[in-house]
């Protein structure tokens, strides 16, 4: 088995996020939790995941604040937290991408609101609400950027400007 690289120290929010949710089992467990699964056996039956792996992933999700453990020690239940609910738009974007590129025109599930209306595709918008095409998105150093990150971004941007 390949050892997992710890990304928590990277000066990059995407890398630190992937350190928490980058394993495919993690996203599938969260998907099932959003669907309503809350017990170990439900996750195991849905995913066909080995019990020891599921136990480790559930423990990690609880430790990271993504799931809340309730119930008894013998029969725990797991519930999405606000932290995991805040991930839902990213999960929907990934699902919509999969619907477009892997589902051969037949998405296996749809996301809908309480009235049954399908959720619109996730789009990129500026602070004023205007849609921004992916090709127009640029990345600039944020307030948490280290000098190393700023230097790397400047070098990459200079290379792109010279192309």
MOZI-V280427 format. One record per helix or strand. SS is the DSSP state (~ for helix, > for strand). FROM is the first residue (numbers start at 1). LEN is the number of residues. If there is no record, write none. Layout:
<<SS;FROM;LEN> <SS;FROM;LEN>>
This chain:
<<~;13;9> <~;24;12> <~;40;8> <~;51;13> <>;67;5> <>;76;5> <~;82;4> <~;88;15> <>;112;1> <>;118;1> <>;125;1> <>;131;1> <~;134;3> <~;147;16>>
